[in-house]
Amino acid sequence: MLAHRLGLPDRPDLHTAGISTTPHVARARFYATHVLVDGGWQQRAGVIYVIDRARLGALGISEHVVSDTVYDLSIKEPLNAEVILVASDGGELPASAIIEIIEVEN
């Protein structure tokens, strides 16, 4: 999480097994339809996965609120209210956490 926030992809010692999420539809739409390529954003069609946070504990998924973990000045998009989701085994999140899939045009 810290490597991602600080833009340090070459620091595997700072990487975690987690999925970055946001509770804000506008930010989810942006991330679903934009890809960072060579330092610039390119638009494309995408998908938003709606996750039921009430189910996460029973599915063995822990939530890590970025603003509670990372130094405030390291947060590039404070409006995200970013939450990192991590499966108990560090692997894939169970599909049963997803309650809706929304296809988004660019």
N, C-alpha and C positions, 0 to 999 in steps of 0.2 A: 504494500500500500504506500509506504513512504517513497520507494523508488519511483512509483507511478506519479505521485504528487509532485515530486521534485524533478521529474523528467530525467531520471537516471536509469535507462533501460539496461545499461551495462553493469549494474550492481545487483546480481542475483541474490546476494546476501540480504538485500532489503525487500525482496519480492515475497508475496504471499499468494496462496491459492484462494482467490476470491473473485466474486463477480460484483462489479460496481453498479449500483442502482441509484435512482432518484425518485422521490415521490411526486415530482412535478412533471405533469404531462408535457408542457412546453419544452422542458429540457430533455425529456425522454424522446420527444419527436426530433429535436435537433440531433441528438446522438444517434438516433436510428437512421437518419438521412444524411449524415455527414461523416466523411472519412478523412483523417489527417494524412496527407500525402506530401512528402518533401516540405513540411512546414506550413502547408496551406490546406484549407478545407475544400473537399470536393463533395458535391451533392449526388445522392443516389436514392433509389427507393430502399425502404428498410422495414423493420418489424419491431414493434414494442411488445414485450412480454409483461403482462400484468400479473403481479405476484401477490398472493394473500399472505401478508406478514403475520396474521394470526395463526397460520398453520406452521410457521417456520420451526418453532421449538419442538413440536411433535415430530417433525421430519428430520430432526438432528441438524438443523441449520442455525448457525449463530450469526447475529447481526453486529456489525461494528460501525457505529456512527462516526464518520470521518472527523467531524468538527469536535468530537470528544477525544480524539486520538492524536490528530496532527496539529502542529503549531499553526495558529490562525493565519500567519503571513504566507504559509505554504499552500493554502487553499486558493486555487486560481478561480474557481467558480463558486463563490459562497452561496449563491441562490440555489445550488443543486440540492442541498441537504442530503448529500451523498451518504449512502449506507452500503457497506461492503458485506456481501453474504458469503459465508464459508460453510461447506458441508463438513460434518464431523470427521469424515475420513480424508478431507482435503481434496476430494474428487468432484465429480459432477453433482450439480444440484438435482434432486429428484423432480421429474416432470410434474408430479402432483402438486408442486408449489405454484404452478402456473394456472391461473383461472381464466385467462383470456389472452388471445393473440390478436394484435391489431396490425394490419398491413398499412404502411404509410408510403404515400407517393412523395417524390422529391419536389 
